[in-house]
Amino acid sequence: MRIEVLSDDGAVAKRGAAVIAEGARAAVAARGRFILAVSGGRTPWPMLHALAAEDIPWKSVHIAQVDERVAPAGHPDRNLTHLRETSLQYGLLSPGQIYAMPVEAPDLEGAAMRYAVTLEEIAGKPPVFDIVHLGLGSDGHTASLVPGDPVLEVSGADVAMTGVYQGRRRMTLTYPILNRARRVLWLITGAGKSSMLARLRSADPSIPAARVRQDFALLLTDRAAAVDLGNDPGSSSIIM
């Protein structure tokens, strides 16, 4: 895993946008399209805003969701609400370029299967993302792969449902599809993430985030979150 420590969350957002832009140009040149999967939470919002200033072949960009809460359309709990607001406000993407997890369906397990088929249609069979963006929870979760949930053991499906976590069930990508990605881009900021970041960096198998492969990963963090990384790089390359 390559780790870059930047000054603050704003610098992390700008660097993340630059990495995505570079990946988009390379993917479109090589394969004619760029497939990005974006996680929920607040951390990616500034990065998505920063993408508007980047040189990106937008017509060839397709954005999938890493995870989504089961909530009504337009609800503030929905990751899609914020993803659409930040991605569409600059007129760079059309609604058809964002693939929403169908969490309003009455049959959620069936909906998860249908979303997996959608991903095959845009990203191949089996689907392979060019970049998967991930964040890190204070309990060590990533995507909606949360501690103790049976979804952690799903190996035969790319999309699955979780149990109730923080008041809502979730639809999430699973380890198989995350670990097929050409690149994993972690954005982790804030002092509250420092201890879990150190455990992720050391590939501590007791936290869900550490089960995502690290050989093609770039982790962008700020100084506040990096305080527990120490000076020994171990298996990671740390750039301050």
N, C-alpha and C positions, 0 to 999 in steps of 0.2 A: 504494500500500500504506500502510495506517495502522499505525504501530508504537507500542505502549505499553510503556514500560520500567518495571517494577515492582521492588520491593525485593529479592525473593528468589523461589525456586521455589515456595514455599508461596503467596505472593501471586499468582503466575502461575496456579497451579492454581485458586485461588478465583475469579479474574477469568475464567478460561476457563469454569468452571462457570456463572458468571453470564451470560456471553455465550450459551452453549448454551441455558440456561433461557429467556432472552429470545427466542432464535430459535425454540425449541420452541413457546412460547405464540403467537408471531406466525404460525408455519406452521400450527398447528392451527386457529387462528381463520380463516385465509385458505383453507386447503386440506383441513382435516380430519385431517391427519397430519403427523408430523415425521420426516424421514428423515436420519439422522446416519451418517456413515462415520468410523470411528475407526482410527487407525494403531496399530501395535505399539510396542514399546519401553517403557521404564519411565516416561518423562515423563508420559504420560496417566493413570497410576494414581492419583496424588493428585487430579487433576481429576475422575475418575470417582467417587472417594469423596466429593468435595465436592458432587457433583450431588445426593446424597441429601438435602442440606439446602435444596435449591432448590424453588421452586414450579413444578412441571412436570406437564403432563397426561400422565402416564405411560402410560395405556392407549392413547394415540395415537402412541406413540414406536416407531420401528423403527430398529435399529442394524445396519449392515453393517460388514464389515471392509475396510480399505484394502489390507492385505496380510497374508500368512500364510506361515510357514515350513512346508515339507513335513516333517512329523514326526508320530508317533503321537498319538492322542487322549490328552489329559491330560498330555502331555509339557511340561516347563517351558519348552522352546523355543517352544511354541505361543503365539501372541498370544491365541488364543481362551481358553486356560486362565485367563489373568489377566483378560481382559475379562469372562468369566462370573463369576469370583470377586468382582470389584469391583462389577459391575452387578446381580448377583442376590442378593447377601448381605443387602441391605436389603429384599428382597421387593417392590421397586417395578416390576420387569420380570418377565415370564414368559419361559421359554426360547424360546418361539416368536417373541419379538420381537427376537431376536438371530439374524442370518443368517450362519452360519459358512461360510467358504470350504472347499470339499470337497477338502482336500489329502490325504486318505487314499485317494482313488480311484486305481485302477490306471492309468487313462487320464487323466493330468493335463491335457492339452490339451483333451480333451473336457469335463473337469470345469470348466475355466475358462469354456468356452462355456456350460455349464449355469448357472454362477453369474451370468453376464451376463444370462441369461433370468430368473433369480430377481430380479435388480435391476430388470428391466423390469416385473415383476409388482408390485413394491412402490413403484417410483419413476417409472413411466411409460416410454414408448418414444419417443425414447431416454430412459434414466433420468437424472433430475436430482436431486441431493442438495440438501437445504436447507443443511447445513453439512458440509464435509469437514475433519476434523482432520488436520493434517500435522505431522511433526517433521522435524528436519534432522540428518543424519549428519555425522560429522567429515570424511568424504570428499565431502560435498556431495550425497549422495543424499537422496531423500525417498520415502515409500512404500517399495517395493522397486525403484525406478527407480535403478539403480546405475550408476556410470561404466563405459562401455565395453560394457554389455550390449545385445544386439540389441533387447530390449524397449523401449528408448528410442525406437525408430523405429516402433513399432506405432501405426498410425493407423486401422485398420479394425476394431478390437475394443476393448471397454471393459475386458476382463479378460484377462490373459495370464500365461504362465509365464516365469520368468527362468532363467538358468543358475545354476550353483552360486555362492553368495556367502556367505562366512564359514561354509563347510561344508555349506550346505543350499540347495536350490532354493527358490524362492518363487513364490507366486501373488500377483499385484498388480493393482490398478487402474492403468489407463494414462492418458496425458495427455488423450485426448479426454473421458473421463468426469470427470476431475478438473477440467478447464477448463470444464465445463458447470455446475459447482456454483454455487448462488446465493451462497454465501459460503465462503471458505477461511479456516480458523482455524489459524494456526501457533502452536505452543508450543515455544519454544527457550530452554533454560536451561543455565547452566554456562560457565565460562571456556573450556572446550575447544571450544566452538562459535563463539567470537567471530570468528575470521577468516572462517569460512564464512558466518556471518550477514551480515557486511559484503558478501560477494560476492553473497549472495542479494538483499540490499537494493538492490544496484546492477544487478541482473538480468544478472549475468555468465553468458553462455550456455554457458560451459564446464563448469558444474556442473548436474547434472540438476534440482535443486530450482528453479533459476531459470527453468526452462521452464514452470512452473506460472504461470498468469495472475495478475497482481497487482492488477488494478483493483477486485476485490471481496474483497481479502484484509485480514485483521486479524492482525497478528503481535504476540504477547505474549512478552516476554522479561524476563529479570532483568538487574540491573546488571552481573553478572559476564560475561554473554554480550554485552552491549551496548558493551563498552569500545572496540571498533574502529569503531563507527558514525560517530564524529566529530560535528561540529556542523552541517555542511551537510546539510539534509534532502533535497536533491535532489528526486526525484519522490515522496518519502515524507513523511508527516506523522508526526513523532516527538513523543510525549507522555511526558515524564519524570515 
